Amino acid sequence: MALNLFSLLKRLPFIPEKKILEWYPPFFLMRVKVLEISNNGRLVRLKLPLNIFSKNMGDSMFGGYQAAVADPIAAIVCAKIFPGHEVWTRSQHIDFQHEGNSDLELRFEFPAEIEQQIKDDLTEKGRSTPRFEYGFYRKDGVRCSKIVNTVAIRPKGYQLHRENKKSGEVKKL
């Protein structure tokens, strides 16, 4: 249901891009605010507020909140830049480096070299699996969490198969 609502909002031309992202149901519930979207989505800055619901037992940002906000960003940007493809987060790793004891700012930038690599992959192989690195920063500018997010960009209708080498049977995954 949430994804359907998000897809519907994206198709309404009178709703600003910032609001569409803020109204994405998980972000709306976490009170995420869009600070900046520029360069056709290649630069995204979000504010994740530290509040009674987002604090862990140590009074810092709960890691699950960070994971939930970081998860879709690279995929959403890739889907915007490479329309006509299915895009999803393939994997995500978070290195919690410092305590997130303030509101956090997610900073995502889409490097030109990764964009070119994706274009080359799509031309040569019809699919791409880029890796992005971005992070959450405290109010004092310290990066508290390093995000490494791998995105799958596949042609529409792509089906992942795994072949059982012994029997030759192919299973959809």
N, C-alpha and C positions, 0 to 999 in steps of 0.2 A: 504494500500500500504506500509506504513512504517513498519508494522509488517512483511509483506512478505519479504521485503528487509532484515530485521534483521534476519529472519529465513534462508534466502539464505546465508547471510554472515557467520552465525554460521556453515554452512555445508562445508565451504571452508577451508580445513585443512592448507593451506599455509598462511592464514591471522592470525596474532597474536591476542590473546584474548583481549588485551588492545585496539587494533585498532577496533575490532568488536564493542566494547562498545562505543568508541569515535565516530564511524560512525553511531551509532543508530541515526536515523534522528532527533529526538528532541534534543539529546545531541549535535550532530554536529552543529545544528543551535545556540545552547546556548554556544558553544565553550568549552564544558566540556572536561577536560583532565583526563585521568586515571593515577593516581600516583602509584597505586599498586593494583594488584590482586594476591593473593597468597592462598596457602592451598586449591587448587581446587575451588577457588571462595569464600571461607569462610571468607576471609578478603578482603574488597574492600575499597579503598580510592580514591575519586574523587575530582578534583579541579573545582569549579564553579567560574569563574572570574567575578569580579565586573567591569562593563563597562557601557558605555552610554546606552546600551539596557537593562541591568539588574538592573539599579538603579531605585529606587522609588523616589517620590518627596522629601524625606528626605535624599537623597544621600546614602542610604543603599540598601542592596540586596532586590529586590522585592520578596515577599513571594511566588508568583506564580512560580517563577523560582525554588525556593527551593522545592516546592511541586512536580513540574514536574520531578525534578532529583531524589528526594527521593522515589517517587511512585513505579517505577518498580524494584528497586534494590533487595529487599528481594525476590520478585517473580522470578526474573532472577536467583538468586542464588539457590533457592529451585528447580527450574526447572532443573538446572544443576546437583544438588545433588540427586534428585529423578526423573530421566528420566522416561518417560512412563506415566506421569500424566499430567493432565491439571492444570495449576497454574495461579493464578491471584491475584491482590491486592483486598482484600475484603473491607478493610477500612483503612483510614490513618488519624491520628490526628497530628497536628503540634502545638507545644507550642513555640511561638516566645519569647524567654527569654531575649535576649539582641540584640542590634543593630548589624546587619551584615554589618559593614562599611569597609570591606576589601574583598579580594577574600575569598571564603569559602571552607573548606575542609569537604566533607561528609565522615564520618568514620562508616563503617558497619562491624560488626563481627558476625559470626554465632556461637552462643554458643553450645558446645557439648551437654549440657543437653537438649536444644531445639531440636537438631538433633535426640537425642535418643527418645524424646517424640514423634516426628513425626514418626519415625520408628515404635514405639509401636502403635500409632494411626492407621497407615496404615495397620499394621498386624491385629489389633483387629477390627477396624471399616471400613477399606478400604479408609479412608479419614482423613484429618487433617486440623486444622485451627490455626496454630501457630501465636504468637504475637512477634514481634521484636521491640527492642528499639535501636535507634541509633541517630546520630545528625550531625549538621553542626557546624564547629568550625572556628573562625576567625584566622587571622595570629598570634595574640597574645595568642592563645591557649584557649580562652574563648568559651565555647559552647554557641552559640547564638540561636540555634533552636533544640528542642528535638522532635524527630520523633517517633511515635508509629504506627507501620504498621502491620496489620493483613492480613495474606495470606491464601487463600483457595487452598488446594492441594486435587484434586479429581481424581478418575480414568478416563481414556479416555472415552469419550462419556457420561460423567455424565450429567444428566439433573435435574435441580432444579425445583421442583414442589411445588405448593401451593394448598392445598385442601380447597374448600369452604365448611365449616362444615355444613352449612344449606342444601345445595343441593347435597353434595357429589361429586361435579364436581372438576376435577383436571385441573389446568392451568399450562402450561409451563411458566417459567419466564425467 
